[in-house]
């Protein structure tokens, strides 16, 4: 649904690419917020974990691409954040963490950084 390759994004203007990324993060935040309200064992939590892990897997893959034009240090930092988000989502799935708030907070900061 929100999958896009870096090659596709690089053909767009920088602001257009950031807007698409922001929209994907907004969508994910909406789902995460519903999951936080309904609890880690809810249907919304299952959807939030799936959507969050899928989005961050796409973002990490693009960030790891040698074609990515972002500075290497920024890419490395964002990859680390993405891997943490995916680990945190897995911890929620396994019942080791009971709140989506950490993922919501981090995702919000990343989204806000795109504006």
NORRA-V536250 format. One line per field, one symbol per residue. ss: DSSP state (H for helix, E for strand, - for the rest). burial: 1 if it has 9 or more other C-alpha atoms within 8 Angstrom, else 0. Layout:
ss: ???
burial: ???
//
This chain:
ss: -----HHHHH---HHHHHHHHHHHHHHHHHHHHHHHHH----HHHHHHHHHHHHHHHHHHHHHH-------HHHHHHHHHHHHHHHHHHHHHH-------HHHHHHHHHHHHH--
burial: 0000010011000000111011011101101111110111010111111011101111110111000100000011011001101101111110001011001100110010010
//
